[in-house]
Amino acid sequence: MNVTLQIPDDLVVRLGANLADISRRSLEALAIEEYKSGRLTLAELRRLLGFEARAELDGFLKARPIYEDYTVDDLVREREVLRERGI
C-alpha cells in the first residue's frame, strides 16, 4: 500500500529534509506509535521498517529510547526455560 502525504513546501524546507528522508521519517513515526500502542509486535515492526536482523531493530529502538516491555513474569518464564534446558 502506498500513502501520500501533503506537506507544504515551506515546511519541507524547514524540516531540512528531502522527499526520501521525509518518507522514511513518516514511516518510522507511524511504526513507533503503532508499536507503542500495542498494535504491532516486534516482528511486525521489524518487517514494516525493512530490517533483516533483530539487532538492527534493537539499535533503532535504543537510539530513540524505546524499550521492549519486560515484566517479572517474562523473567520467570525465561528462567524456567533455561532451567529446563540445563543452562
Order of alpha helices (4+ residues) and beta strands (2+ residues): alpha-alpha-alpha-alpha-alpha
